[in-house]
Structures are given as C-alpha cells and as structure tokens.
Amino acid sequence: MTAKKDASIHVIIPLTGQVETNAASPDTTVTYNEENFDEETSTLEATDSSVEITSNEVPTITGETTTTLQPGDTFDSTSTMTASDKEDGDITSNIQVIDNSVDTSKSGTDKVTYKVTDSDGNISDTFIRTVIVIEAPTISGDSETRLNPNADFDPMSTIQATDKEDGDITSNVKVTDNPVDTLTPGSYEVTYEVTDSDGNKATFTRTVIVTEAPVINGDNETHIKPEDHFDPMEGITATDKENGDFNRANKNYF
C-alpha cells in the first residue's frame, strides 16, 4: 500500500494463538520503502498491546433425551432444554426446534430435533429428544343392562380391563359412581375407572335400566249365584310400560 506524506495508516493484523491466555503481547514489525528510493528500507517496531486469546467453541444443548407422556397430555418442546456457549454464556433463548412430530392424541414414539447458534455463527450439533406417548388401558363390558324391579345388580358383571403393557388389569377397575336403585324404575349411569402401572387412566360408562313392573286391574270382589259359571279372567286387564296392554288371548302373562 502507499501513503501520502504525514499520513497515518491503521493496519489490522489477524492473529491466531496457539494456547488460550488472558494476556498475550504480539511482537510486530513493519518494513517499508520510501517512495522513489527503492533500495532504501526502514523497519519500525509496532507498539503492541496485550490481547486475550480464547477458543471459539461451538455451543452445546442439553435436556431430556427421553420423555414419556400419557395420552392427551400437553407437550412443551422447550421444557428441560438449555443451551450454553463458552463465549456467550446462556443462550437457551436461541434454541430452535427444527422438527417436532409429537402427537399426544395417539400412542407411539416421536422425535424432536433442536439446534442452537451462537453470536459467532457457530451451530451446535443437533440434539434429538425421543418422546413416547404410551397407550392407555381399555375397559369393556355391557354398555346397557336391563333389570327387573328388586333384582340384584352386580356392577362388576361383564366388566373387563386390559392394558398393552400390563395385560389383564380387571382387578384394578374402580366403580366411581353407582346410583342404581332397583326399587325405583328408571335409567341410571354407572361409571368406572382403571389405572395402569404407568399412571394412564381409562373410563367407562354403563347404562342400567330398571324396568317398571306390569299392573293388573280388575274387580276386587265378585258375586255369583250358585251353580253359575265363573270365569276367573272376566274383568281382568293388565298393562305394562314397555309392552302396553295385555289381552285375554295371551294368558301366559297371568
């Protein structure tokens, strides 16, 4: 380069250190030729200030490598994740989620991929987090049960529960609500709940219908003459809430 008379030149010389240190003093010299005096050279010692030499390392990401969720749980992809850089310190806020296929509405295994970039443009190695949505247990049984008035009702009849990991867990089923009153006709709902060893829960609802007894109507007292024919069905009627009117032709009801 050239410089005019009495001009100053600011020269930046990039340095690469061999080791890290808080203070290093480079030894710099400048050799130059005065214009029109090609054979005359001058060498000057530079005034060097001490500098700190540090490494420029890539940032790192840490966090859970495996996360287990129950079906329907809310998944926060940033939970447990942190990032740090030797020069920048805590750069968790710079973490980017570059892939997230987690769907908690169904069981299965998904992966979430992260990366982070520091102020020097260094990019971390990708961090992969495995997210497992475990399968909930299931309860099966009669969804509707019809009972005669005053009949005995066992709420656990026909009820079974299974789990993919635990197998048969019918013994874990709990009746959470059972309002059935077989003395009172009507429709009732019995609810059940079961929990597997992973803490997953399932519920089941069973409708129980207590039917209404039929009603027989007729004369409470009948007067007949000696030797008159007596028909025991005369004047007798029967009705039922579900079946309606009975007639004399269907004598099996009486």
Steps between C-alpha positions, in 0.01 A plus 500: 500500500604865467456795732531871447741716693414537868207260463437222747396150415300271725600142440303204643691178518295185578662282764453134577614380838638158583362490853235685697625785720367813670785720370727447201732771358574452130835620361428683175738678262424696184745531213438762234665674205498874460360607162764545225761336722453139414824390654445675831283322752398577855387264772285617791393321812127516558351602832319181597233470767429180683202305374291212635509180302191280534368197316195534279307189595160389373205528740343198666140393571392289797163365611291186536594242241182300564162638609199281581149644469151376569241514222354849467777669700623845396859485371729802542794451266711756690463333841832373650698644206798731558785627281834655591802643322849564637506855368130594519395317817135394526341502154195285576279765340679436168398133482310413184265203462568381147271195510214405734267215402352437847127417501369418847158399367638159408753265649841459340858628490592836346815711482571869551817652350672817627793724406648826630727767351740725695598862429796386286273297276612167641221239483470226759468133424134410463332375816238226464237441766286185492140549611296189585121526525400183683177315429209540741319197642151406385182396684238283331165357605124533448425859410133447597345271761127451560379387842165392639378687806667381823756297304857469630754710311872422493675807352810293412310241294635483138762770576860436387810720467821441302822690442762452228786487750326362812260250343181421695439774759133433571584485871605868479158619380324735740131588497509879530121550502213253545158663561298190401187446714318184391198597713440803278444458125713726283826541311830526687865545399779306666854633438826312524869592503822300468865605530798308360852479642607806297226714650282500187127508571194379310130552577185311403128575538229235529128578476279299735125501440273379780176408327158575640284205617169437316169592664192271524159662531162341569219455750622433850175319582260300282155370595358194320193282546516133586589286205589808288805466274797694630755639256806603704622727215179699473564866568873453534735728302874551512726778375875538483708808432713324240248253355179700516165319542475123556196312380321182604638315197847520651429314820867425565531843657263404783 
